[in-house]
Amino acid sequence: MELIHRPRRLRGNAALRKMVRETRMDKSSLVYPMFVAEGSNLKEEIHSMPGQYRYSVDRMEEKLIELYDAGVSSVMIFGIPSEKDEKGSGAYASDGIVQKAFRKAGEACPGMYLIGDVCMCEYTSHGHCGVLKGQEVDNDKTLELLAQTALSQVQAGAHMVAPSDMMDGRVAAIRRILDEYGYVDTPILSYAVKFASSFYGPFRDAADSAPAFGDRKSYQMDYHNRREAWKEAMLDVEEGADIIMVKPAMTYGDLIREIKDGTHIPVASYSVSGEYAMVKAAAQAGFVDESSIMCEMAVSAYRAGTDLYISYFAKELAECIERGIIG
Ligand code: PBG
């Protein structure tokens, strides 16, 4: 058989396959999302996310060190307050749970890069991502509180803030307040392209943040839309976002690629709780191999163009990179 092109030539040997790999991953681009709750000596497993826990502030250290030792040098911290109210006061209280967590994390693991998720839904009694006017989230009133939340996180030691609320104008509002207080060098990672997704179900279980009525469709995006994703990304770039995120990751690779190609800033993607829960459940049932599915999902996000990858599997991915399985 006279075949000029034999693509298999480059697949015949493990060293060669690795040499010609098109997608490279580095542990330094992994971010681990971590839940911190009030209380003491708490490490409580999240029912729908086996292997993930809610830590009390005094138990954070062991997890931070474990991650750091595995090569994961960045965490995104979510606070779970013991009390919630209409205005989500716990989100911007100087002694709020997430503020305490930042202070502790800075001491316990000084090399760790700390990112704050800026949103109200874990802190409001109604579970929506902002303050209400009737049954609707009041965009402009919420901006002030989000800005306060971001500022309080940075004052407590967050190195970067990541607004996830999907209010219009929040990147500009946060940039303004950070600059006003002298934090001109603190970057904003905007959850710019965040869809109203059923993949967040287990997170809401973990953070006790499901909306008490209605849904988030009046602020998070409709997943039929591609051009609107572009609009959201562009607006946030104009407002001063330093990094933009596409969320969820697994089913939105088309948009990761599009936004990567069309912007000049780093792109992040978040492999969310439902992605994790599905892998765990299927693996526990014996239907798929957990580690290889996890690797394939992560590599697909990098192949799509993600620069940062936020994943509950961050530590396990770092180990696979270390062992040369991926990356
Ligand atoms: C807060 C927030 C959510 C997630 C990240 N930040 C929940 C939501 O929007 O309902 C989801 C993360 C995950 O599912 O892992 N607004």
Residues whose N, C-alpha, C, O or C-beta is under 5 A from the ligand:
A	BS01	PBG	C119 C121 S164 F199 Y200 F203 V272 S273 G274
